[in-house]
Amino acid sequence: MISIEADLVRHVVEAATLAPSVHNTQPWRFVTRAAGFDLYADPARQLAVLDPAGRQLHLSCGAALAHARVAARAMGADAAVELLPTDDPTLLARVELSIGQPADDSEVVLAQALLTRHTGRGVYDDEPVEPALLDALQAVVDQEGAMLRYVRGAEMVELEVLLSEADAREQRDPDYRRELASWVRDTGDDGVPSDALADLSGRGSSLRLRDFSLSSPEQGSGQAPVAEHPDVAVLTTVGDSPQAWLHAGQAGGLLLLHAAVHGVQGQPLGQVTDTEGPRRRLSAVLGLVGVPQLVLRLGYARGHAATSRRALGDVLT
Ligand SMILES: Cc1cc2nc3c(=O)[nH]c(=O)nc-3n(C[C@H](O)[C@H](O)[C@H](O)COP(=O)(O)O)c2cc1C
């Protein structure tokens, strides 16, 4: 029998660390096992102000699991994932790798997106995402036990209002501002670097993005704005438990990788789901089935900036 080599486990864990995480906190730890690894939350990296319940920490770790699964498949390995396998709430998942079918072309292409996907914070083109791709992304999310609902027509105005209100409330909170500022940094191997904060002058959209530079309101360039019509998707789950958050994180992680394969960038519009009030209102206004976990704008854009990751030795034991 062919055995799972330690190198494969390292490769898969390294891919997991490339996942998106809230404020690039990378709130994870990995412990290797004979033929796989355990994924732990790193509570020291949980955002006390933004994320007291750890929901966004679980979403981030779920995205890491999705990356691990994609990397494993590209190497011809299957990853069996057991979520929350013990009563230790920090042990989020146990992943057992086994030799499977050789990867097909689509699996290899998807794994290439592990390196090319980045959060797109810039100005998006005035070009809607291909309807066939939007359908395919919906199917990806569906397979993960979550749901994806696109925001359409007049609903967009409702979302814009909710997002602006949620953003303004957060901006007024000095603790929120202090915490956000502490994760914007140009040195080190975590956090959001200033060159990942695109110049948004001339962006013609009422969708309020999270202002990492805390320079509210978005600066105008004095020139006519470029109209932007990104698609906006709301990812929901049936429940609102750590288990549901891990499912949502995997679904969101896979969605962003599939989008990246087709040159589509994504950016969470986190302010509207950060706290319970706006989250509940979003549900009511859109008549959502399930609980909103992630709201994403999706579109085409030129350029992006990569963010750093901690060294493998710092997160893997
Ligand atoms: C749960 C979650 C929430 C996020 N919220 C936001 C957000 O509100 N605004 C934003 O620009 N990026 C958001 N991000 C993206 C992270 O900032 C980004 O993943 C991280 O900085 C790493 O960069 P990368 O995605 O380019 O690898 C979020 C990511 C996750 C997983």
The ligand as a Gaussian input file, in Angstrom:
#p B3LYP/6-31G(d) Opt

LIG

0 1
 C      -14.256000      35.935000       7.676000
 C      -13.526000      36.942000       6.813000
 C      -13.937000      38.264000       6.824000
 C      -13.284000      39.215000       6.036000
 N      -13.740000      40.508000       5.998000
 C      -13.178000      41.391000       5.152000
 C      -13.709000      42.707000       4.995000
 O      -14.702000      43.072000       5.627000
 N      -13.117000      43.544000       4.103000
 C      -12.025000      43.167000       3.360000
 O      -11.534000      43.952000       2.562000
 N      -11.493000      41.923000       3.494000
 C      -12.047000      41.040000       4.351000
 N      -11.543000      39.765000       4.451000
 C      -10.367000      39.395000       3.641000
 C       -9.102000      39.357000       4.500000
 O       -8.737000      40.656000       4.905000
 C       -8.004000      38.701000       3.660000
 O       -8.367000      37.368000       3.427000
 C       -6.648000      38.697000       4.340000
 O       -6.160000      40.003000       4.484000
 C       -5.625000      37.877000       3.552000
 O       -5.467000      38.401000       2.250000
 P       -5.794000      37.549000       0.931000
 O       -7.230000      37.148000       0.993000
 O       -5.502000      38.475000      -0.189000
 O       -4.902000      36.335000       0.945000
 C      -12.174000      38.812000       5.246000
 C      -11.772000      37.477000       5.230000
 C      -12.446000      36.542000       6.008000
 C      -12.011000      35.104000       5.968000

